[in-house]
Amino acid sequence: MASDVQEFEVVVIGAGPGGYTAAIRLAQRGLNVALIEQEALGGTCLNWGCIPSKALIYAGEQVHRLKTSEAMGLHVSGVSLDLAQLQTWKQTIVNRLKGGVKQLLAKHKVTVITGQARFLDSKRLEVFGPQQNHQIQASRAVVIATGSVPATISSLPLNGKTIVDARDVLNWQALPERLTIVGGGVIGLEMACMLKNLGVAHLQILEGTQTLLPGFDPDLQAFIAQQLKHAGILIETGVNVQTAQVMSDSEVKIIAITSTGETQHYDANAVLVATGRKPNSGALGLKAIGVALDARGAITIDAAGQTNVAGVYAIGDVTGGPMLAHRASQMALATCGHINQEPGSAFAPVAIPSAVFCSPEVASVGLSEPDAVKQFGTEQVKTGVFPLVALGRAHAMRPDLTPPPGFVKIVSHGPTDRLLGVHIAGEHMAELLGEATLALEAGLTVQDVSLTVHAHPTLSEGLMEAAEAVHRQAIHYYSA
């Protein structure tokens, strides 16, 4: 190990959306900042998650549109997929965005260090780099932004071929004919829709709970289950997967206990394990310096991102909670404000939006209807639903003549008319989340939303009409 110690005011560990945002903001405030990253700038989200998955999801949707556009007078024959070229296109996008992050860090004079960091004490870190190991000293603070890793199952050991995770799938050069996905949460459903559109013939989802998308509003859960079944994706809930037997390089047998207690075998060419993610805190040496962790390895923090150890902060997935890139970025800004001693710096949003980019999309922010009822009581909760079948813009975007599926649902507090939650389903409907989240953050009433002029014809009119539907006054849809 080199004897010299590099000194910085703040050291950030992890260059994902939370980490690089923190590094840039601190540098903007005039601090000398180091950013340590073990793999690639942008972290999981940019390299193996949010961005590459959305690129491939978009490609799958284009394939589906080409195959269903005859009603528009667009006759396309011989649609085929060059998966190698698609992977090149996807990687070009990733590389371009990663290069943008690199440029931003350079322009803000952030020192980027490649390697695995481990605490020696609350201010000193040892970095195990590809060339040599060295020590780094932080005079003011260390920010942990190491994100999360897949929550694997010991009985389903990944091998990169027949038992894989989402990172493997996003780099596939060939598609299996038969795929089983273990897990019906966000990752499992996004991968299912993408792969079905790209051409996987037989696809099934095995989910351990009784519903897909646990935690989402029941109307969204029912909607996505219906849409997946309509697309030909088989769904089984209440299934407890026990193990998988690899029969060959292209055959695997899954053994599971069904909701009725029976043992069931499922045959596939590959199994995608999509059982969520867990905080990535194990290699940092946190216990040695006394940083408090919960049972899952999530770092315990306050609203400013402070741990129980002075000068050590944590943001994003490594702290548990909703594992979302935009949450990590906003946490970073609050934490940087606290490090820079800016008054009132705390991460305390009214609600955090969540979008699932399946086909079609579902999105949610705020309280679900059951959660609102639990908090306020049945008599004080009012809802309004506006179906996309009554929305002109949604019809104008359909490649065939089938009615557009989806809806906008608003959950409100009846006595005050205050907005409590917005739940959205439909093609491109996740784009409405920004307005819905702003309305919740601003404490707007349902009437505030309904009285806001929305441009016609746009999808955003669905939010306005849903607000009117709360009071049974929607113009373009009648509900008794």
ABEGO torsion letter per residue (X at the ends): XBABBBBBABBBBEABAAAAAAAAAAAAAGBBBBBBBABBBGEAAAAABAAAAAAAAAAAAAAAAAAAAAAAGBBBBGBBBBAAAAAAAAAAAAAAAAAAAAAAAAAAGBBBBBEBBBBABAABBBBBBAABBBBBBBAABBBBBAEBBBBBBAABBBAGAABBBAAAAAABABBBABBBBBEABAAAAAAAAAAAAAGBABBBBBBABABBGBGBBAAAAAAAAAAAAAAGBBBBBGBBBABBBBABAABBBBBBBBAAGBBBBBBBABBBBBAEBBBBAAAAGAAAAGBBBBAAGBBBBBAAGBBABBGBBBBEAAAEEBBBAAAAAAAAAAAAAAAAGBBGBBBBBABBBBBBBBOBBBBBBEBBAAAAAAAAEAAABBBBBBBAAABAAAAAABABABBBBEBBBBBBBAAAGBBABBBBBEBGAAAAAAAAAAAAAAGBBAAAAAABBBBOBBAAAAAAAAAAAAAGABAABBBX
